[in-house]
């Protein structure tokens, strides 16, 4: 709201306004936002206005920044709902969550293919909420995988290898210990991929990758127990 009150923003709005017939009737940005936030305004008219703003938001100039700000302000009630639901689900720290939602909304606006969307606001809000949830689930999954390799519980791959080894040497030593699944293990433990992602890179189905990963983990545990 602060950025929308600057002279630079007002000049940008003048450019955007004269570029689209759907915006010419709005004297200023406040009148435009008031119309978009009104519950009795026709949905198809709002959609047309948002389409015009998003078209301008794709440009990397003053008018583009102005249009992007207007779309974010137009979607603010919906984005606030996404934030509240994400907070209730404990998908992240409050400050980080707010920044993530704003960042994903900005990317969604500028990357939106208007030829493939019917209802712009609903699509953007749905995609942002979906992506926040997916990112949280992915991070949780990765953390779970890392926890499986807790060195205090399972010995870990570094307990019986030189920590100074370069990646190729580490792969060679791990291959000597557990065979062909060494690359799969390193991609999960060192590179941070999930078992499914690492398996896909190696041409394995998700069930096969999980089975082979667990089998390799058991071999590492057995090796650690023999050393002890």
C-alpha positions in Angstrom: 0.0 0.0 0.0 2.9 2.3 0.7 4.5 1.7 -2.7 1.1 2.4 -4.4 1.2 5.9 -3.0 4.5 7.0 -4.6 4.7 9.3 -7.6 6.6 6.7 -9.5 3.7 4.3 -9.0 1.1 6.9 -10.1 3.1 7.4 -13.3 3.2 3.6 -13.8 -0.6 3.4 -13.3 -1.2 6.1 -15.9 0.8 4.0 -18.4 -1.1 0.8 -17.5 -4.5 2.6 -17.5 -4.0 3.9 -21.0 -2.8 0.6 -22.4 -6.0 -1.4 -21.6 -9.6 -0.4 -22.4 -10.8 -2.3 -19.3 -8.9 0.1 -17.1 -9.6 3.5 -18.6 -12.7 4.2 -16.6 -10.7 4.1 -13.3 -9.4 7.5 -12.4 -6.8 6.1 -9.9 -5.6 2.9 -8.3 -7.8 3.3 -5.3 -10.9 3.3 -7.5 -9.7 0.2 -9.3 -9.0 -1.7 -6.1 -12.3 -0.6 -4.6 -14.1 -2.1 -7.6 -12.1 -5.4 -7.5 -12.8 -5.8 -3.7 -16.5 -5.1 -4.1 -18.6 -8.2 -3.6 -21.3 -7.1 -5.9 -19.0 -6.4 -8.9 -19.5 -8.9 -11.8 -17.0 -11.7 -11.6 -16.3 -11.7 -15.4 -15.6 -8.0 -15.3 -13.1 -8.5 -12.4 -11.5 -11.3 -14.4 -11.1 -9.0 -17.4 -9.4 -6.4 -15.3 -7.1 -8.9 -13.7 -6.1 -10.2 -17.1 -5.2 -6.7 -18.3 -3.1 -6.1 -15.2 -1.3 -9.4 -15.5 -0.5 -8.7 -19.1 1.2 -5.5 -18.0 2.8 -7.2 -15.0 4.9 -9.4 -17.3 6.9 -6.4 -18.4 10.1 -5.5 -16.6 9.5 -1.7 -16.2 7.8 0.8 -14.0 4.4 0.0 -15.5 5.0 -3.7 -14.9 5.9 -3.2 -11.3 2.8 -1.1 -10.8 0.6 -3.7 -12.4 2.1 -6.4 -10.2 1.5 -4.4 -7.1 -2.1 -3.9 -8.1 -2.7 -7.6 -8.7 -1.2 -8.5 -5.3 -3.4 -5.9 -3.6 -6.4 -7.1 -5.5 -5.7 -10.7 -4.3 -4.7 -9.7 -0.8 -7.9 -11.0 1.0 -7.4 -14.3 -0.7 -3.7 -14.4 0.0 -4.4 -13.6 3.7 -6.7 -16.7 3.7 -3.9 -18.8 2.3 -1.6 -17.5 5.0 -4.1 -18.2 7.8 -4.7 -21.7 6.6 -1.0 -22.4 6.1 -0.3 -21.1 9.6 -3.0 -23.3 11.1 -1.4 -26.3 9.3 2.0 -25.3 10.8 3.6 -25.1 7.4 6.4 -22.8 8.5 7.4 -19.9 10.7 5.1 -16.9 10.5 7.6 -14.5 8.9 9.0 -17.1 6.6 5.5 -18.2 5.6 4.4 -14.7 4.7 7.5 -14.1 2.6 7.1 -17.5 0.8 3.4 -16.8 0.0 4.3 -13.3 -1.4 7.2 -14.7 -3.4 5.1 -17.5 -4.9 2.2 -15.2 -5.7 4.6 -12.8 -7.5 6.0 -15.7 -9.6 2.5 -17.1 -10.2 1.3 -13.7 -11.5 4.2 -13.1 -13.8 4.3 -16.7 -15.1 0.6 -17.1 -15.6 -0.4 -18.2 -19.1 -3.6 -16.3 -19.7 -4.6 -18.5 -22.6 -5.0 -21.5 -20.3 -6.8 -19.9 -17.3 -10.6 -19.3 -16.9 -10.7 -17.6 -13.5 -7.5 -15.8 -12.7 -7.9 -15.1 -9.0 -9.0 -18.6 -8.1 -6.2 -20.2 -10.1 -3.4 -18.1 -8.6 -4.6 -18.6 -5.0 -5.1 -22.3 -5.5 -1.6 -22.7 -7.1 0.1 -20.7 -4.3 -1.6 -22.7 -1.5 -0.8 -26.0 -3.3 2.9 -25.0 -3.8 3.4 -23.9 -0.2 1.9 -27.2 1.0 4.0 -29.3 -1.5 7.2 -27.4 -0.5 6.5 -28.1 3.2 5.8 -31.8 2.5 8.9 -32.1 0.4 11.1 -30.6 3.1 9.5 -32.8 5.8 10.2 -35.8 3.6 13.8 -34.9 3.1 14.3 -34.2 6.8 12.8 -37.6 7.5 15.2 -39.3 5.1 18.1 -37.5 6.8 16.9 -38.6 10.2 17.0 -42.2 9.0 20.7 -41.7 8.6 21.4 -40.3 12.0 24.9 -41.3 12.8 24.2 -41.9 16.4 21.5 -44.5 15.5 22.8 -46.1 12.4 26.5 -45.5 12.2 26.2 -43.4 9.1 28.3 -43.7 6.0 31.1 -41.5 7.4 31.7 -43.7 10.4 33.6 -46.2 8.3 35.0 -43.9 5.5 37.5 -41.0 5.4 35.5 -37.7 5.7 38.2 -36.1 3.5 37.4 -38.3 0.5 36.2 -36.6 -2.7 32.9 -37.6 -4.1 34.3 -40.2 -6.6 36.4 -41.8 -3.9 33.5 -41.9 -1.5 31.3 -43.5 -4.2 34.0 -46.1 -4.8 34.4 -47.0 -1.2 30.6 -47.1 -0.6 30.2 -49.3 -3.7 32.7 -51.7 -2.2 30.6 -52.0 0.9 27.0 -52.1 -0.4 27.3 -52.6 -4.2 25.3 -50.9 -6.9 23.0 -49.0 -4.6 25.9 -46.8 -3.4 24.9 -44.0 -5.9 21.3 -44.1 -4.7 22.4 -43.7 -1.1 24.8 -40.8 -1.9 22.1 -39.0 -3.8 19.8 -39.2 -0.8 22.2 -38.7 2.0 24.7 -36.2 0.5 22.7 -34.4 -2.2 19.5 -34.2 -0.3 17.1 -35.8 -2.8 14.2 -37.9 -1.6 14.4 -41.6 -2.2 11.8 -41.2 -5.0 13.7 -38.4 -6.7 17.0 -40.2 -6.5 15.4 -43.3 -7.9 13.9 -41.4 -10.8 17.3 -40.1 -11.7 18.6 -43.6 -11.8 15.7 -45.0 -13.8 14.0 -46.7 -10.8 10.3 -46.7 -9.8 9.5 -45.2 -6.4 8.8 -48.6 -4.7 12.0 -50.0 -6.2 14.1 -47.0 -5.0 12.7 -47.3 -1.5 13.3 -51.0 -1.3 16.8 -50.8 -2.5 17.6 -47.8 -0.3 16.3 -49.7 2.8 18.3 -52.7 1.8 21.5 -50.6 1.4 20.8 -49.0 4.8 20.6 -52.4 6.4 23.9 -53.4 4.9 25.5 -50.2 6.4 24.0 -51.0 9.8 25.3 -54.5 9.6 28.8 -53.2 8.7 28.7 -50.7 11.5 27.7 -53.4 14.0 30.6 -55.7 12.8 33.1 -52.9 13.4 31.8 -52.3 16.9 
